[in-house]
């Protein structure tokens, strides 16, 4: 059982639904029994701190650049749409003026 699943199950023990809370407690206890560990082992375990690999930094950086590029693209599309709308409104205004002046 990984740490995140354990945390999720521990949170479920706080459920207002008694069946859900009991089931989560039993799953945790089953895991402890099957793996011959004690609650002390779980509670006294120091968190694992893992440094990301250099490749992970490159991937994160690449994803960030893609998001920025996508954001910039959306902004450019919005500006273009805004410009089109202005010209369309100007055209409609001129059309109305021409119709009225006839």
N, C-alpha and C positions, 0 to 999 in steps of 0.2 A: 504494500500500500504506500503510495507516495504521500508526501507531506501535504500537498494540496487536497487530496482526497480525505486524509485524516482531518484536516481543518474543516472541510465541508461537512463531514459526519459529526464532528464536535459541535458545529453550529446547528445541525439538525436536532441535536439533543435538547436544544432550547425551544423546540417547536411547541406550539399550543396543542398540536395534535399528539396525543399520548402514544398512539400506535407508531407514528413516525419517529418520535423521540426514542421510544423503546427499541425500535428496529435499528436505528443508528447506533445506539449503545451496544446492542448485541453484535452488530457487525464489527465494531471496534474491538470488543472483547474477544470475538472469534479470531480476529487477526492476531491479537496479542497471544492467544493460546496456541494457535497453529504455528507461530514463528518462535515460540519459546522465549518471548521477551517479557519484560515487566513494564509497568507504568513508569517506573523510575527511569528506565532506559529511554522512554519517549520524552518524558518531561525534562530530563537532564541533558538531552542531546543538544549539542551546539549547532546552530544553523550552518548549513553549508553555504559558503560564499564562493561562488565560481566566477572567475574572470572570463569575460567573453573572448573568444578566439579573434584573431585579427580579421579573419574572413567574416565573422559576424559583424564587426564594426563596418567593414566594407559594404555588407548587405544592408545594414541599417542606414548607412550614409546614402547608398544608392536609392533606397526606398524613400528617404527624406527628400532627395533631389527630385524623384518622380512626383511626389506629392506637391512639392513647390511648383514644379513645371505644370502639373495639372491645375493647380490653383491659379497660376498665371494665365493658363489657357482659358480657364473659366472667366477670369477678369477681362481678358481680351475679347472673348465672345460676348460678354455683357456690354462692353463698350461699343462693339460693332452693332449689336442689336439696338442699343440706345440711339446710335447715329442713324440707323435705318428708320427707326420710329420717328425721329425728328424730321427726316426728309419726307416720310409718308404723311405726317401731320401737315407739313408745309404744303405738300402737293394737294391734300384735301382742302386746306384753307384757300389756296389759289383757285382750285376748281369751284369752290363755293362762291368766291368773289366773281369769277367769270360768269357763272350761272346767274348770279344776282344782277350783274351789269348788263346782261343781254336784254 
